[in-house]
Amino acid sequence: MNDMQELTEQILKFRDARDWKQFHNSKDMAISLVLEATEFLEHFQWKTEAEVLDHIKDNRAQLGDELADILYWVLLLSHDMDVDIKASFMAKMEKNARKYPVDKAKGTHKKYTELHDI
């Protein structure tokens, strides 16, 4: 069993022990994912770059908690939707490599649509 499968199994045990599957439809889980992502984002709101760097250094545990909450919903959604998240991730990275070839994307923040001749 790989790490993601182990994490997913732990999530399922947690959820099933509390009989929460009945509440976990795709819409509400997607909303929960976004809510957790916004809780992570709140750590950076209204801070300068220097303040962000200090905040990261001083709040790694809290940031880790928020990232773990995001991962929880990603893994649970992918399980319940029968999406192989590892395969999806690898396929997406291949797509990204084609959209952002090193020779055109290196050192620039341009979107892929700006990198290619259209």
C-alpha positions in Angstrom: 0.0 0.0 0.0 1.4 3.4 -0.9 1.4 6.5 1.3 -1.7 8.0 -0.3 -3.7 4.8 0.1 -2.7 4.7 3.8 -3.8 8.3 4.3 -7.1 7.6 2.6 -7.7 4.5 4.7 -7.1 6.6 7.8 -9.5 9.2 6.6 -12.2 6.5 5.9 -11.7 5.0 9.3 -12.1 8.4 10.9 -15.2 9.2 8.9 -16.8 5.8 9.2 -16.3 5.7 13.0 -18.4 8.9 13.2 -21.0 7.8 10.6 -20.3 10.9 8.6 -20.5 9.4 5.1 -24.2 10.2 5.1 -23.3 13.9 5.0 -20.5 13.6 2.4 -22.0 14.4 -1.0 -19.7 15.7 -3.7 -21.1 19.2 -3.5 -20.6 19.7 0.2 -17.2 18.0 0.2 -16.1 20.4 -2.6 -17.3 23.3 -0.5 -15.4 22.0 2.5 -12.2 21.8 0.3 -12.6 25.4 -0.7 -13.4 26.5 2.8 -10.2 24.8 4.1 -8.2 26.4 1.3 -9.5 29.8 2.3 -8.5 29.2 5.9 -5.0 28.5 4.7 -5.2 31.7 2.6 -6.2 33.8 5.6 -2.7 33.3 7.0 -1.4 35.5 4.2 -4.0 38.1 3.8 -2.9 41.7 4.3 0.7 40.8 5.0 3.7 42.2 3.3 6.2 39.7 1.8 8.4 40.2 4.9 5.5 39.6 7.2 4.5 36.5 5.3 8.0 35.0 5.7 8.0 35.7 9.4 4.5 34.3 9.7 5.5 31.1 7.9 8.5 30.7 10.2 6.4 31.3 13.3 3.3 29.3 12.4 4.5 26.2 10.6 2.3 23.9 12.8 -0.9 25.9 12.0 -0.1 26.1 8.3 0.6 22.3 8.4 -2.8 21.8 10.0 -4.5 23.8 7.2 -2.7 22.0 4.5 -3.6 18.7 6.1 -7.3 19.7 6.1 -7.0 20.5 2.4 -5.3 17.1 1.7 -8.1 15.4 3.8 -10.7 16.6 1.4 -8.7 16.0 -1.7 -8.1 12.4 -0.8 -11.7 11.8 0.4 -13.2 13.4 -2.7 -10.9 11.4 -5.0 -11.8 8.2 -3.1 -15.6 8.8 -3.2 -15.5 9.9 -6.9 -13.3 6.9 -7.8 -10.6 9.1 -9.1 -7.0 7.7 -9.0 -5.5 10.9 -7.6 -1.9 9.7 -8.1 -2.5 8.8 -11.7 -4.4 12.1 -12.3 -1.6 14.0 -10.7 1.0 12.3 -12.9 -1.1 12.9 -16.1 -1.6 16.5 -15.1 2.2 17.0 -14.6 2.8 15.6 -18.1 0.2 18.1 -19.5 1.9 20.9 -17.6 5.2 20.0 -19.0 3.8 20.3 -22.5 2.1 23.6 -21.7 5.1 25.0 -20.0 8.2 23.7 -21.9 11.4 24.6 -20.1 12.9 26.5 -23.0 9.9 28.9 -23.0 8.7 29.0 -19.4 12.0 29.1 -17.5 12.2 32.2 -15.4 8.9 33.7 -16.5 5.5 33.8 -14.9 3.6 34.0 -18.2 0.6 31.8 -18.6 1.0 29.0 -21.2 -1.2 30.8 -23.6 1.4 33.6 -23.8 4.3 31.2 -24.3 3.1 29.5 -27.5 2.5 31.0 -30.9 -1.2 31.0 -31.5 
